[in-house]
């Protein structure tokens, strides 16, 4: 059994797509996954499985749709992949508030043109770096008025994606045992 981190997009952020974390844990424990744990209400699972990340993404999405009645995009990373995200940390010199430092996890890499379009939306003290299947974004003034955040958080990236703040990223890595 290997540890996997499953990141669910868009649950428990509004009145729709509500998923109680105990019910989510029960769903995956009942399906035979080991040591299933959740973190905060935004859809973060750490679990033990022999499934490859791509297979686990599909299985999680199918199980959630069957149990809760709606579709959810799921991004899965191994502990090693998440550790690489943390080691990379290209904005470590400027991102001093972990709640305002976001990492968007992508299902596949953005094409270079799309990454350049996002970088052009950076304003003021914001920073943005695209590396592989992760987008690092520093929003020191918050995300409320950020044009960059509006594009990162919306469905217009052209790839499956979900974002987490730095506190969540590092906590999930700790939970996964890396």
C-alpha positions, 0 to 999 in steps of 0.5 A, a space after each residue: 500500500 502506498 500513500 496518495 493525496 487526492 485533491 477534490 475540486 470545488 466541494 464545500 465552497 458554497 451551498 452546492 456540492 456539500 460533502 461531510 468529511 466523515 462521510 467522505 472517509 467512510 466512503 473510501 474506508 468502505 471501499 477498502 482504502 487504508 488509513 483514510 484521513 481528511 484535512 479541512 472541509 475543502 476536499 483533501 484526502 490522504 489514503 493508502 492504496 495500490 492504485 496508480 494516481 490516474 486510476 485513483 483519480 477516476 475511481 475517486 470521481 466515480 465513487 463520489 458521483 455515485 454516493 453524493 450525486 454530483 461530479 467532482 474533478 480529482 487530482 492525485 499526487 504521490 507523497 514524492 510528487 508533493 514533496 517535490 512541489 514543496 522543495 521547489 517552492 519558487 516563491 519562498 523568498 517573497 511568499 511570507 504568508 502561507 494563507 496567501 500563497 496558492 499552488 494550483 495542481 493541474 491534471 496536465 501541463 499548460 501550454 506555454 502560451 497559456 502560462 504566459 497569458 496568466 503571467 501577464 495578469 500579475 499585478 502589483 506585488 503578486 507573483 506567478 510561476 508555472 512549473 510542470 503540473 503546478 502553478 505557484 501564485 503569491 497574492 499578498 493583498 489577497 485573492 478578492 480583487 486579483 485578476 490572476 486568481 480569477 483565472 486560476 480559480 475559474 474553469 478557463 485554464 483548459 486543464 483539470 485543476 484545483 488550488 490549495 494554500 501553502 499551509 494545506 500543501 505542507 500539512 498534506 505532505 506531513 500527513 502523507 508521511 514525507 
